[in-house]
Amino acid sequence: MKKIIVLAMVAVLGIGVVFAQSKRGQRGVRPPRMNTEQRVSHMKESLKLTDEQASKISALYADFEAGMKNPGKVGRDAMKAKRDSLDMKVKELLTEEQKAKYDSLNVHRPMARGRQGNRK
């Protein structure tokens, strides 16, 4: 009888470890990045952009992404500076109301608000 109880406890503990490891691996899964068209389409709906604004913003993002295809050994600070520059250029095309909504949506970096720590 003792052997059956011990075997059952080992099985329960073993299953618990397996499930814990599989859930830990899922935590780091990121959703796919939006491409330029999807991003501008989302902004057009959310910010009620005009066609002219949307085409100019699309060109800005296309230039930005083209520069990011071969970033080389660009440091984190340089990347942040490029993103901030893009952000400023986009805001120059927006009305005051759109700027406020743009800031609240944080449409260009949705993952930035998430948890950044505990990476292994």
Biopython code that builds the backbone (N, CA, C, O; Angstrom):
import numpy as np
from Bio.PDB.StructureBuilder import StructureBuilder

atoms = [
    (1, "MET", "N", (0.822, -1.190, 0.000)),
    (1, "MET", "CA", (0.000, 0.000, 0.000)),
    (1, "MET", "C", (0.872, 1.263, 0.000)),
    (1, "MET", "O", (0.564, 2.250, -0.667)),
    (2, "LYS", "N", (1.981, 1.202, 0.775)),
    (2, "LYS", "CA", (2.881, 2.348, 0.828)),
    (2, "LYS", "C", (3.477, 2.634, -0.553)),
    (2, "LYS", "O", (3.627, 3.789, -0.950)),
    (3, "LYS", "N", (3.812, 1.571, -1.271)),
    (3, "LYS", "CA", (4.425, 1.742, -2.585)),
    (3, "LYS", "C", (3.468, 2.451, -3.542)),
    (3, "LYS", "O", (3.899, 3.296, -4.327)),
    (4, "ILE", "N", (2.208, 2.127, -3.490)),
    (4, "ILE", "CA", (1.213, 2.752, -4.373)),
    (4, "ILE", "C", (1.082, 4.235, -4.045)),
    (4, "ILE", "O", (1.012, 5.060, -4.956)),
    (5, "ILE", "N", (1.048, 4.582, -2.778)),
    (5, "ILE", "CA", (0.927, 5.978, -2.367)),
    (5, "ILE", "C", (2.173, 6.760, -2.795)),
    (5, "ILE", "O", (2.062, 7.876, -3.302)),
    (6, "VAL", "N", (3.344, 6.179, -2.593)),
    (6, "VAL", "CA", (4.593, 6.843, -2.984)),
    (6, "VAL", "C", (4.635, 7.032, -4.503)),
    (6, "VAL", "O", (5.012, 8.101, -4.983)),
    (7, "LEU", "N", (4.253, 6.003, -5.258)),
    (7, "LEU", "CA", (4.224, 6.118, -6.716)),
    (7, "LEU", "C", (3.244, 7.191, -7.173)),
    (7, "LEU", "O", (3.537, 7.945, -8.100)),
    (8, "ALA", "N", (2.091, 7.262, -6.533)),
    (8, "ALA", "CA", (1.097, 8.280, -6.885)),
    (8, "ALA", "C", (1.633, 9.683, -6.604)),
    (8, "ALA", "O", (1.425, 10.594, -7.406)),
    (9, "MET", "N", (2.314, 9.862, -5.483)),
    (9, "MET", "CA", (2.867, 11.176, -5.143)),
    (9, "MET", "C", (3.967, 11.564, -6.129)),
    (9, "MET", "O", (4.037, 12.722, -6.540)),
    (10, "VAL", "N", (4.818, 10.628, -6.512)),
    (10, "VAL", "CA", (5.878, 10.906, -7.482)),
    (10, "VAL", "C", (5.257, 11.300, -8.824)),
    (10, "VAL", "O", (5.727, 12.233, -9.474)),
    (11, "ALA", "N", (4.210, 10.596, -9.237)),
    (11, "ALA", "CA", (3.545, 10.903, -10.504)),
    (11, "ALA", "C", (2.937, 12.306, -10.468)),
    (11, "ALA", "O", (3.078, 13.065, -11.426)),
    (12, "VAL", "N", (2.262, 12.654, -9.372)),
    (12, "VAL", "CA", (1.653, 13.979, -9.246)),
    (12, "VAL", "C", (2.720, 15.068, -9.272)),
    (12, "VAL", "O", (2.545, 16.080, -9.951)),
    (13, "LEU", "N", (3.803, 14.884, -8.559)),
    (13, "LEU", "CA", (4.890, 15.864, -8.555)),
    (13, "LEU", "C", (5.543, 15.976, -9.930)),
    (13, "LEU", "O", (5.867, 17.075, -10.381)),
    (14, "GLY", "N", (5.731, 14.855, -10.583)),
    (14, "GLY", "CA", (6.325, 14.863, -11.920)),
    (14, "GLY", "C", (5.463, 15.601, -12.931)),
    (14, "GLY", "O", (5.977, 16.365, -13.748)),
    (15, "ILE", "N", (4.163, 15.379, -12.880)),
    (15, "ILE", "CA", (3.240, 16.077, -13.785)),
    (15, "ILE", "C", (3.252, 17.572, -13.491)),
    (15, "ILE", "O", (3.209, 18.387, -14.413)),
    (16, "GLY", "N", (3.309, 17.934, -12.225)),
    (16, "GLY", "CA", (3.361, 19.352, -11.857)),
    (16, "GLY", "C", (4.585, 20.040, -12.419)),
    (16, "GLY", "O", (4.494, 21.178, -12.880)),
    (17, "VAL", "N", (5.722, 19.378, -12.391)),
    (17, "VAL", "CA", (6.963, 19.946, -12.928)),
    (17, "VAL", "C", (6.845, 20.128, -14.437)),
    (17, "VAL", "O", (7.265, 21.156, -14.969)),
    (18, "VAL", "N", (6.285, 19.152, -15.126)),
    (18, "VAL", "CA", (6.134, 19.234, -16.578)),
    (18, "VAL", "C", (5.247, 20.419, -16.952)),
    (18, "VAL", "O", (5.588, 21.181, -17.857)),
    (19, "PHE", "N", (4.122, 20.584, -16.272)),
    (19, "PHE", "CA", (3.227, 21.699, -16.580)),
    (19, "PHE", "C", (3.868, 23.040, -16.242)),
    (19, "PHE", "O", (3.685, 24.013, -16.974)),
    (20, "ALA", "N", (4.599, 23.102, -15.170)),
    (20, "ALA", "CA", (5.250, 24.358, -14.787)),
    (20, "ALA", "C", (6.273, 24.779, -15.834)),
    (20, "ALA", "O", (6.382, 25.964, -16.147)),
    (21, "GLN", "N", (7.021, 23.829, -16.377)),
    (21, "GLN", "CA", (8.014, 24.160, -17.386)),
    (21, "GLN", "C", (7.365, 24.589, -18.689)),
    (21, "GLN", "O", (7.855, 25.511, -19.341)),
    (22, "SER", "N", (6.280, 23.946, -19.082)),
    (22, "SER", "CA", (5.640, 24.318, -20.343)),
    (22, "SER", "C", (5.015, 25.706, -20.250)),
    (22, "SER", "O", (5.044, 26.449, -21.231)),
    (23, "LYS", "N", (4.462, 26.069, -19.129)),
    (23, "LYS", "CA", (3.886, 27.408, -18.979)),
    (23, "LYS", "C", (4.982, 28.460, -18.934)),
    (23, "LYS", "O", (4.779, 29.571, -19.425)),
    (24, "ARG", "N", (6.121, 28.149, -18.367)),
    (24, "ARG", "CA", (7.214, 29.110, -18.283)),
    (24, "ARG", "C", (7.709, 29.467, -19.681)),
    (24, "ARG", "O", (8.060, 30.619, -19.935)),
    (25, "GLY", "N", (7.742, 28.517, -20.568)),
    (25, "GLY", "CA", (8.179, 28.773, -21.923)),
    (25, "GLY", "C", (7.213, 29.656, -22.698)),
    (25, "GLY", "O", (7.643, 30.395, -23.584)),
    (26, "GLN", "N", (5.941, 29.603, -22.396)),
    (26, "GLN", "CA", (4.934, 30.386, -23.108)),
    (26, "GLN", "C", (4.956, 31.846, -22.703)),
    (26, "GLN", "O", (4.484, 32.693, -23.462)),
    (27, "ARG", "N", (5.474, 32.161, -21.562)),
    (27, "ARG", "CA", (5.454, 33.529, -21.048)),
    (27, "ARG", "C", (6.220, 34.484, -21.955)),
    (27, "ARG", "O", (5.832, 35.644, -22.091)),
    (28, "GLY", "N", (7.299, 34.020, -22.575)),
    (28, "GLY", "CA", (8.146, 34.892, -23.371)),
    (28, "GLY", "C", (7.709, 35.035, -24.823)),
    (28, "GLY", "O", (8.396, 35.704, -25.595)),
    (29, "VAL", "N", (6.594, 34.433, -25.223)),
    (29, "VAL", "CA", (6.151, 34.487, -26.610)),
    (29, "VAL", "C", (5.619, 35.882, -26.910)),
    (29, "VAL", "O", (4.756, 36.400, -26.202)),
    (30, "ARG", "N", (6.153, 36.482, -27.978)),
    (30, "ARG", "CA", (5.714, 37.821, -28.369)),
    (30, "ARG", "C", (4.780, 37.731, -29.565)),
    (30, "ARG", "O", (4.930, 36.854, -30.416)),
    (31, "PRO", "N", (3.824, 38.634, -29.624)),
    (31, "PRO", "CA", (2.980, 38.651, -30.813)),
    (31, "PRO", "C", (3.792, 39.156, -32.010)),
    (31, "PRO", "O", (4.784, 39.860, -31.824)),
    (32, "PRO", "N", (3.387, 38.806, -33.227)),
    (32, "PRO", "CA", (4.143, 39.266, -34.388)),
    (32, "PRO", "C", (4.096, 40.788, -34.514)),
    (32, "PRO", "O", (3.107, 41.423, -34.148)),
    (33, "ARG", "N", (5.182, 41.360, -35.038)),
    (33, "ARG", "CA", (5.260, 42.804, -35.223)),
    (33, "ARG", "C", (4.322, 43.242, -36.337)),
    (33, "ARG", "O", (4.092, 42.511, -37.300)),
    (34, "MET", "N", (3.789, 44.441, -36.191)),
    (34, "MET", "CA", (2.976, 45.003, -37.262)),
    (34, "MET", "C", (3.906, 45.537, -38.341)),
    (34, "MET", "O", (4.946, 46.123, -38.041)),
    (35, "ASN", "N", (3.526, 45.332, -39.592)),
    (35, "ASN", "CA", (4.305, 45.942, -40.658)),
    (35, "ASN", "C", (3.823, 47.385, -40.839)),
    (35, "ASN", "O", (2.900, 47.827, -40.155)),
    (36, "THR", "N", (4.444, 48.103, -41.749)),
    (36, "THR", "CA", (4.142, 49.524, -41.926)),
    (36, "THR", "C", (2.679, 49.738, -42.299)),
    (36, "THR", "O", (2.026, 50.630, -41.759)),
    (37, "GLU", "N", (2.163, 48.928, -43.216)),
    (37, "GLU", "CA", (0.763, 49.080, -43.633)),
    (37, "GLU", "C", (-0.192, 48.882, -42.464)),
    (37, "GLU", "O", (-1.114, 49.674, -42.269)),
    (38, "GLN", "N", (0.025, 47.833, -41.691)),
    (38, "GLN", "CA", (-0.843, 47.552, -40.555)),
    (38, "GLN", "C", (-0.773, 48.663, -39.517)),
    (38, "GLN", "O", (-1.794, 49.075, -38.967)),
    (39, "ARG", "N", (0.437, 49.143, -39.254)),
    (39, "ARG", "CA", (0.635, 50.194, -38.257)),
    (39, "ARG", "C", (-0.092, 51.474, -38.681)),
    (39, "ARG", "O", (-0.801, 52.083, -37.880)),
    (40, "VAL", "N", (0.087, 51.880, -39.946)),
    (40, "VAL", "CA", (-0.545, 53.108, -40.432)),
    (40, "VAL", "C", (-2.063, 52.938, -40.494)),
    (40, "VAL", "O", (-2.806, 53.873, -40.197)),
    (41, "SER", "N", (-2.514, 51.765, -40.874)),
    (41, "SER", "CA", (-3.958, 51.503, -40.895)),
    (41, "SER", "C", (-4.545, 51.623, -39.488)),
    (41, "SER", "O", (-5.612, 52.207, -39.297)),
    (42, "HIS", "N", (-3.841, 51.065, -38.517)),
    (42, "HIS", "CA", (-4.290, 51.161, -37.122)),
    (42, "HIS", "C", (-4.315, 52.617, -36.663)),
    (42, "HIS", "O", (-5.256, 53.051, -35.999)),
    (43, "MET", "N", (-3.281, 53.360, -37.021)),
    (43, "MET", "CA", (-3.216, 54.768, -36.641)),
    (43, "MET", "C", (-4.307, 55.567, -37.339)),
    (43, "MET", "O", (-4.901, 56.467, -36.745)),
    (44, "LYS", "N", (-4.571, 55.238, -38.601)),
    (44, "LYS", "CA", (-5.593, 55.974, -39.365)),
    (44, "LYS", "C", (-6.967, 55.812, -38.716)),
    (44, "LYS", "O", (-7.735, 56.770, -38.619)),
    (45, "GLU", "N", (-7.263, 54.605, -38.277)),
    (45, "GLU", "CA", (-8.547, 54.355, -37.606)),
    (45, "GLU", "C", (-8.590, 55.012, -36.228)),
    (45, "GLU", "O", (-9.565, 55.679, -35.882)),
    (46, "SER", "N", (-7.533, 54.820, -35.449)),
    (46, "SER", "CA", (-7.523, 55.301, -34.069)),
    (46, "SER", "C", (-7.442, 56.822, -33.975)),
    (46, "SER", "O", (-8.103, 57.437, -33.138)),
    (47, "LEU", "N", (-6.626, 57.421, -34.839)),
    (47, "LEU", "CA", (-6.378, 58.857, -34.750)),
    (47, "LEU", "C", (-7.192, 59.658, -35.757)),
    (47, "LEU", "O", (-7.141, 60.888, -35.775)),
    (48, "LYS", "N", (-7.947, 58.946, -36.599)),
    (48, "LYS", "CA", (-8.737, 59.587, -37.648)),
    (48, "LYS", "C", (-7.848, 60.464, -38.534)),
    (48, "LYS", "O", (-8.101, 61.656, -38.715)),
    (49, "LEU", "N", (-6.808, 59.842, -39.076)),
    (49, "LEU", "CA", (-5.862, 60.542, -39.938)),
    (49, "LEU", "C", (-6.489, 60.822, -41.302)),
    (49, "LEU", "O", (-7.327, 60.057, -41.781)),
    (50, "THR", "N", (-6.074, 61.920, -41.915)),
    (50, "THR", "CA", (-6.459, 62.188, -43.292)),
    (50, "THR", "C", (-5.604, 61.315, -44.192)),
    (50, "THR", "O", (-4.607, 60.744, -43.749)),
    (51, "ASP", "N", (-5.992, 61.212, -45.456)),
    (51, "ASP", "CA", (-5.200, 60.412, -46.393)),
    (51, "ASP", "C", (-3.795, 60.991, -46.553)),
    (51, "ASP", "O", (-2.821, 60.247, -46.675)),
    (52, "GLU", "N", (-3.696, 62.314, -46.551)),
    (52, "GLU", "CA", (-2.389, 62.955, -46.687)),
    (52, "GLU", "C", (-1.498, 62.633, -45.490)),
    (52, "GLU", "O", (-0.324, 62.301, -45.654)),
    (53, "GLN", "N", (-2.063, 62.733, -44.285)),
    (53, "GLN", "CA", (-1.295, 62.405, -43.077)),
    (53, "GLN", "C", (-0.848, 60.945, -43.123)),
    (53, "GLN", "O", (0.303, 60.630, -42.821)),
    (54, "ALA", "N", (-1.767, 60.059, -43.503)),
    (54, "ALA", "CA", (-1.457, 58.627, -43.530)),
    (54, "ALA", "C", (-0.332, 58.327, -44.520)),
    (54, "ALA", "O", (0.550, 57.520, -44.224)),
    (55, "SER", "N", (-0.352, 58.961, -45.684)),
    (55, "SER", "CA", (0.700, 58.680, -46.663)),
    (55, "SER", "C", (2.053, 59.209, -46.186)),
    (55, "SER", "O", (3.076, 58.557, -46.395)),
    (56, "LYS", "N", (2.071, 60.382, -45.550)),
    (56, "LYS", "CA", (3.333, 60.921, -45.036)),
    (56, "LYS", "C", (3.883, 60.067, -43.893)),
    (56, "LYS", "O", (5.085, 59.812, -43.822)),
    (57, "ILE", "N", (3.001, 59.633, -43.009)),
    (57, "ILE", "CA", (3.422, 58.784, -41.885)),
    (57, "ILE", "C", (3.905, 57.429, -42.402)),
    (57, "ILE", "O", (4.873, 56.871, -41.884)),
    (58, "SER", "N", (3.234, 56.909, -43.414)),
    (58, "SER", "CA", (3.652, 55.645, -44.012)),
    (58, "SER", "C", (5.066, 55.770, -44.577)),
    (58, "SER", "O", (5.879, 54.858, -44.424)),
    (59, "ALA", "N", (5.357, 56.887, -45.223)),
    (59, "ALA", "CA", (6.698, 57.107, -45.771)),
    (59, "ALA", "C", (7.737, 57.196, -44.648)),
    (59, "ALA", "O", (8.842, 56.669, -44.780)),
    (60, "LEU", "N", (7.382, 57.863, -43.543)),
    (60, "LEU", "CA", (8.305, 57.965, -42.408)),
    (60, "LEU", "C", (8.633, 56.590, -41.840)),
    (60, "LEU", "O", (9.797, 56.282, -41.585)),
    (61, "TYR", "N", (7.609, 55.766, -41.642)),
    (61, "TYR", "CA", (7.832, 54.425, -41.101)),
    (61, "TYR", "C", (8.606, 53.554, -42.084)),
    (61, "TYR", "O", (9.447, 52.756, -41.670)),
    (62, "ALA", "N", (8.333, 53.695, -43.373)),
    (62, "ALA", "CA", (9.055, 52.903, -44.372)),
    (62, "ALA", "C", (10.545, 53.261, -44.344)),
    (62, "ALA", "O", (11.398, 52.376, -44.399)),
    (63, "ASP", "N", (10.854, 54.549, -44.260)),
    (63, "ASP", "CA", (12.255, 54.974, -44.167)),
    (63, "ASP", "C", (12.905, 54.444, -42.894)),
    (63, "ASP", "O", (14.044, 53.978, -42.908)),
    (64, "PHE", "N", (12.164, 54.525, -41.799)),
    (64, "PHE", "CA", (12.688, 54.055, -40.518)),
    (64, "PHE", "C", (12.994, 52.561, -40.583)),
    (64, "PHE", "O", (14.065, 52.123, -40.164)),
    (65, "GLU", "N", (12.057, 51.788, -41.107)),
    (65, "GLU", "CA", (12.252, 50.337, -41.178)),
    (65, "GLU", "C", (13.360, 49.965, -42.154)),
    (65, "GLU", "O", (14.079, 48.992, -41.928)),
    (66, "ALA", "N", (13.506, 50.726, -43.234)),
    (66, "ALA", "CA", (14.590, 50.463, -44.179)),
    (66, "ALA", "C", (15.946, 50.668, -43.498)),
    (66, "ALA", "O", (16.896, 49.929, -43.756)),
    (67, "GLY", "N", (16.025, 51.665, -42.637)),
    (67, "GLY", "CA", (17.266, 51.908, -41.900)),
    (67, "GLY", "C", (17.537, 50.871, -40.833)),
    (67, "GLY", "O", (18.678, 50.713, -40.401)),
    (68, "MET", "N", (16.507, 50.160, -40.399)),
    (68, "MET", "CA", (16.661, 49.154, -39.356)),
    (68, "MET", "C", (16.976, 47.769, -39.907)),
    (68, "MET", "O", (17.297, 46.861, -39.139)),
    (69, "LYS", "N", (16.890, 47.589, -41.219)),
    (69, "LYS", "CA", (17.153, 46.261, -41.784)),
    (69, "LYS", "C", (18.603, 45.844, -41.594)),
    (69, "LYS", "O", (18.886, 44.660, -41.407)),
    (70, "ASN", "N", (19.512, 46.788, -41.639)),
    (70, "ASN", "CA", (20.931, 46.507, -41.430)),
    (70, "ASN", "C", (21.479, 47.432, -40.347)),
    (70, "ASN", "O", (22.302, 48.304, -40.628)),
    (71, "PRO", "N", (21.028, 47.242, -39.126)),
    (71, "PRO", "CA", (21.450, 48.181, -38.083)),
    (71, "PRO", "C", (22.906, 48.017, -37.665)),
    (71, "PRO", "O", (23.470, 48.916, -37.041)),
    (72, "GLY", "N", (23.523, 46.892, -37.995)),
    (72, "GLY", "CA", (24.913, 46.670, -37.591)),
    (72, "GLY", "C", (25.020, 46.581, -36.076)),
    (72, "GLY", "O", (24.173, 45.978, -35.417)),
    (73, "LYS", "N", (26.050, 47.176, -35.544)),
    (73, "LYS", "CA", (26.246, 47.141, -34.096)),
    (73, "LYS", "C", (25.823, 48.463, -33.476)),
    (73, "LYS", "O", (26.586, 49.101, -32.752)),
    (74, "VAL", "N", (24.605, 48.856, -33.771)),
    (74, "VAL", "CA", (24.072, 50.094, -33.210)),
    (74, "VAL", "C", (23.661, 49.811, -31.776)),
    (74, "VAL", "O", (23.006, 48.807, -31.497)),
    (75, "GLY", "N", (24.038, 50.680, -30.887)),
    (75, "GLY", "CA", (23.727, 50.485, -29.480)),
    (75, "GLY", "C", (22.284, 50.812, -29.152)),
    (75, "GLY", "O", (21.552, 51.376, -29.965)),
    (76, "ARG", "N", (21.902, 50.452, -27.964)),
    (76, "ARG", "CA", (20.547, 50.676, -27.485)),
    (76, "ARG", "C", (20.202, 52.166, -27.482)),
    (76, "ARG", "O", (19.083, 52.547, -27.828)),
    (77, "ASP", "N", (21.156, 53.003, -27.092)),
    (77, "ASP", "CA", (20.914, 54.441, -27.049)),
    (77, "ASP", "C", (20.677, 55.013, -28.442)),
    (77, "ASP", "O", (19.821, 55.877, -28.627)),
    (78, "ALA", "N", (21.441, 54.525, -29.423)),
    (78, "ALA", "CA", (21.262, 54.999, -30.802)),
    (78, "ALA", "C", (19.896, 54.580, -31.344)),
    (78, "ALA", "O", (19.240, 55.352, -32.043)),
    (79, "MET", "N", (19.473, 53.367, -31.024)),
    (79, "MET", "CA", (18.151, 52.896, -31.464)),
    (79, "MET", "C", (17.054, 53.744, -30.833)),
    (79, "MET", "O", (16.087, 54.115, -31.499)),
    (80, "LYS", "N", (17.206, 54.049, -29.558)),
    (80, "LYS", "CA", (16.209, 54.882, -28.876)),
    (80, "LYS", "C", (16.169, 56.268, -29.503)),
    (80, "LYS", "O", (15.091, 56.842, -29.664)),
    (81, "ALA", "N", (17.314, 56.806, -29.855)),
    (81, "ALA", "CA", (17.363, 58.127, -30.491)),
    (81, "ALA", "C", (16.647, 58.099, -31.835)),
    (81, "ALA", "O", (15.939, 59.047, -32.177)),
    (82, "LYS", "N", (16.821, 57.028, -32.599)),
    (82, "LYS", "CA", (16.139, 56.916, -33.888)),
    (82, "LYS", "C", (14.627, 56.802, -33.710)),
    (82, "LYS", "O", (13.863, 57.404, -34.464)),
    (83, "ARG", "N", (14.198, 56.031, -32.711)),
    (83, "ARG", "CA", (12.758, 55.912, -32.450)),
    (83, "ARG", "C", (12.176, 57.247, -31.993)),
    (83, "ARG", "O", (11.082, 57.631, -32.406)),
    (84, "ASP", "N", (12.916, 57.949, -31.137)),
    (84, "ASP", "CA", (12.448, 59.256, -30.671)),
    (84, "ASP", "C", (12.359, 60.251, -31.819)),
    (84, "ASP", "O", (11.425, 61.051, -31.873)),
    (85, "SER", "N", (13.318, 60.210, -32.734)),
    (85, "SER", "CA", (13.293, 61.080, -33.900)),
    (85, "SER", "C", (12.078, 60.782, -34.773)),
    (85, "SER", "O", (11.407, 61.700, -35.245)),
    (86, "LEU", "N", (11.798, 59.498, -34.985)),
    (86, "LEU", "CA", (10.610, 59.106, -35.745)),
    (86, "LEU", "C", (9.356, 59.602, -35.052)),
    (86, "LEU", "O", (8.443, 60.116, -35.697)),
    (87, "ASP", "N", (9.312, 59.449, -33.756)),
    (87, "ASP", "CA", (8.165, 59.888, -32.964)),
    (87, "ASP", "C", (7.922, 61.389, -33.142)),
    (87, "ASP", "O", (6.782, 61.818, -33.320)),
    (88, "MET", "N", (8.986, 62.179, -33.094)),
    (88, "MET", "CA", (8.856, 63.629, -33.255)),
    (88, "MET", "C", (8.364, 63.989, -34.660)),
    (88, "MET", "O", (7.526, 64.878, -34.813)),
    (89, "LYS", "N", (8.877, 63.306, -35.679)),
    (89, "LYS", "CA", (8.455, 63.576, -37.052)),
    (89, "LYS", "C", (6.988, 63.245, -37.253)),
    (89, "LYS", "O", (6.276, 63.970, -37.947)),
    (90, "VAL", "N", (6.527, 62.146, -36.646)),
    (90, "VAL", "CA", (5.115, 61.774, -36.750)),
    (90, "VAL", "C", (4.254, 62.823, -36.054)),
    (90, "VAL", "O", (3.221, 63.234, -36.584)),
    (91, "LYS", "N", (4.672, 63.252, -34.882)),
    (91, "LYS", "CA", (3.889, 64.239, -34.134)),
    (91, "LYS", "C", (3.790, 65.575, -34.861)),
    (91, "LYS", "O", (2.805, 66.295, -34.695)),
    (92, "GLU", "N", (4.802, 65.918, -35.670)),
    (92, "GLU", "CA", (4.750, 67.164, -36.440)),
    (92, "GLU", "C", (3.606, 67.156, -37.444)),
    (92, "GLU", "O", (3.118, 68.214, -37.838)),
    (93, "LEU", "N", (3.178, 65.970, -37.858)),
    (93, "LEU", "CA", (2.104, 65.848, -38.847)),
    (93, "LEU", "C", (0.715, 65.790, -38.218)),
    (93, "LEU", "O", (-0.286, 65.856, -38.930)),
    (94, "LEU", "N", (0.643, 65.670, -36.906)),
    (94, "LEU", "CA", (-0.636, 65.485, -36.226)),
    (94, "LEU", "C", (-1.183, 66.796, -35.662)),
    (94, "LEU", "O", (-0.443, 67.740, -35.384)),
    (95, "THR", "N", (-2.516, 66.816, -35.504)),
    (95, "THR", "CA", (-3.145, 67.939, -34.810)),
    (95, "THR", "C", (-2.939, 67.744, -33.313)),
    (95, "THR", "O", (-2.489, 66.683, -32.881)),
    (96, "GLU", "N", (-3.263, 68.756, -32.522)),
    (96, "GLU", "CA", (-3.090, 68.653, -31.066)),
    (96, "GLU", "C", (-3.923, 67.505, -30.493)),
    (96, "GLU", "O", (-3.454, 66.763, -29.629)),
    (97, "GLU", "N", (-5.138, 67.364, -30.970)),
    (97, "GLU", "CA", (-6.014, 66.289, -30.478)),
    (97, "GLU", "C", (-5.439, 64.916, -30.843)),
    (97, "GLU", "O", (-5.463, 63.987, -30.036)),
    (98, "GLN", "N", (-4.927, 64.806, -32.060)),
    (98, "GLN", "CA", (-4.333, 63.547, -32.494)),
    (98, "GLN", "C", (-3.062, 63.231, -31.714)),
    (98, "GLN", "O", (-2.789, 62.070, -31.413)),
    (99, "LYS", "N", (-2.277, 64.269, -31.385)),
    (99, "LYS", "CA", (-1.055, 64.055, -30.599)),
    (99, "LYS", "C", (-1.379, 63.467, -29.234)),
    (99, "LYS", "O", (-0.708, 62.545, -28.771)),
    (100, "ALA", "N", (-2.418, 64.010, -28.590)),
    (100, "ALA", "CA", (-2.809, 63.512, -27.272)),
    (100, "ALA", "C", (-3.227, 62.050, -27.356)),
    (100, "ALA", "O", (-2.839, 61.239, -26.515)),
    (101, "LYS", "N", (-4.007, 61.720, -28.357)),
    (101, "LYS", "CA", (-4.462, 60.339, -28.527)),
    (101, "LYS", "C", (-3.273, 59.431, -28.882)),
    (101, "LYS", "O", (-3.190, 58.303, -28.397)),
    (102, "TYR", "N", (-2.364, 59.917, -29.719)),
    (102, "TYR", "CA", (-1.169, 59.163, -30.112)),
    (102, "TYR", "C", (-0.332, 58.816, -28.885)),
    (102, "TYR", "O", (0.138, 57.687, -28.739)),
    (103, "ASP", "N", (-0.154, 59.794, -28.010)),
    (103, "ASP", "CA", (0.614, 59.549, -26.787)),
    (103, "ASP", "C", (-0.078, 58.531, -25.896)),
    (103, "ASP", "O", (0.581, 57.683, -25.295)),
    (104, "SER", "N", (-1.394, 58.605, -25.807)),
    (104, "SER", "CA", (-2.113, 57.683, -24.926)),
    (104, "SER", "C", (-2.141, 56.265, -25.499)),
    (104, "SER", "O", (-2.154, 55.291, -24.746)),
    (105, "LEU", "N", (-2.151, 56.148, -26.805)),
    (105, "LEU", "CA", (-2.180, 54.820, -27.425)),
    (105, "LEU", "C", (-0.816, 54.160, -27.446)),
    (105, "LEU", "O", (-0.697, 52.938, -27.351)),
    (106, "ASN", "N", (0.211, 54.985, -27.571)),
    (106, "ASN", "CA", (1.581, 54.462, -27.691)),
    (106, "ASN", "C", (1.633, 53.434, -28.808)),
    (106, "ASN", "O", (2.143, 52.327, -28.635)),
    (107, "VAL", "N", (1.089, 53.827, -29.969)),
    (107, "VAL", "CA", (0.905, 52.887, -31.079)),
    (107, "VAL", "C", (2.196, 52.368, -31.676)),
    (107, "VAL", "O", (2.185, 51.292, -32.274)),
    (108, "HIS", "N", (3.287, 53.060, -31.548)),
    (108, "HIS", "CA", (4.515, 52.606, -32.185)),
    (108, "HIS", "C", (5.295, 51.615, -31.346)),
    (108, "HIS", "O", (6.168, 50.929, -31.878)),
    (109, "ARG", "N", (5.015, 51.513, -30.052)),
    (109, "ARG", "CA", (5.729, 50.557, -29.197)),
    (109, "ARG", "C", (4.760, 49.920, -28.193)),
    (109, "ARG", "O", (4.824, 50.224, -27.002)),
    (110, "PRO", "N", (3.871, 49.048, -28.658)),
    (110, "PRO", "CA", (2.926, 48.446, -27.723)),
    (110, "PRO", "C", (3.570, 47.569, -26.666)),
    (110, "PRO", "O", (3.028, 47.432, -25.569)),
    (111, "MET", "N", (4.717, 46.972, -26.971)),
    (111, "MET", "CA", (5.357, 46.102, -25.995)),
    (111, "MET", "C", (6.157, 46.878, -24.958)),
    (111, "MET", "O", (6.563, 46.309, -23.944)),
    (112, "ALA", "N", (6.387, 48.146, -25.187)),
    (112, "ALA", "CA", (7.224, 48.941, -24.281)),
    (112, "ALA", "C", (6.596, 49.069, -22.894)),
    (112, "ALA", "O", (7.301, 49.247, -21.901)),
    (113, "ARG", "N", (5.280, 48.977, -22.835)),
    (113, "ARG", "CA", (4.609, 49.112, -21.542)),
    (113, "ARG", "C", (4.682, 47.833, -20.725)),
    (113, "ARG", "O", (4.443, 47.854, -19.517)),
    (114, "GLY", "N", (5.010, 46.723, -21.368)),
    (114, "GLY", "CA", (5.044, 45.431, -20.681)),
    (114, "GLY", "C", (6.212, 45.289, -19.742)),
    (114, "GLY", "O", (7.050, 46.183, -19.626)),
    (115, "ARG", "N", (6.257, 44.174, -19.082)),
    (115, "ARG", "CA", (7.315, 43.884, -18.132)),
    (115, "ARG", "C", (8.616, 43.625, -18.873)),
    (115, "ARG", "O", (8.639, 42.797, -19.783)),
    (116, "GLN", "N", (9.682, 44.292, -18.520)),
    (116, "GLN", "CA", (10.957, 44.165, -19.200)),
    (116, "GLN", "C", (11.939, 43.272, -18.442)),
    (116, "GLN", "O", (12.904, 42.788, -19.033)),
    (117, "GLY", "N", (11.721, 43.053, -17.190)),
    (117, "GLY", "CA", (12.692, 42.335, -16.372)),
    (117, "GLY", "C", (12.565, 40.831, -16.456)),
    (117, "GLY", "O", (11.767, 40.299, -17.228)),
    (118, "ASN", "N", (13.364, 40.155, -15.652)),
    (118, "ASN", "CA", (13.331, 38.704, -15.495)),
    (118, "ASN", "C", (13.624, 37.949, -16.785)),
    (118, "ASN", "O", (13.051, 36.886, -17.020)),
    (119, "ARG", "N", (14.500, 38.479, -17.616)),
    (119, "ARG", "CA", (14.898, 37.747, -18.816)),
    (119, "ARG", "C", (16.052, 36.833, -18.482)),
    (119, "ARG", "O", (16.950, 37.200, -17.725)),
    (120, "LYS", "N", (16.026, 35.642, -19.050)),
    (120, "LYS", "CA", (17.101, 34.676, -18.776)),
    (120, "LYS", "C", (17.760, 34.283, -20.050)),
    (120, "LYS", "O", (18.691, 33.478, -20.041)),
]
sb = StructureBuilder()
sb.init_structure("model")
sb.init_model(0)
sb.init_chain("A")
sb.init_seg("    ")
for serial, (resi, resn, name, xyz) in enumerate(atoms, 1):
    if name == "N":
        sb.init_residue(resn, " ", resi, " ")
    sb.init_atom(name, np.array(xyz, "f"), 0.0, 1.0, " ", f" {name:<3s}", serial, name[0])
structure = sb.get_structure()
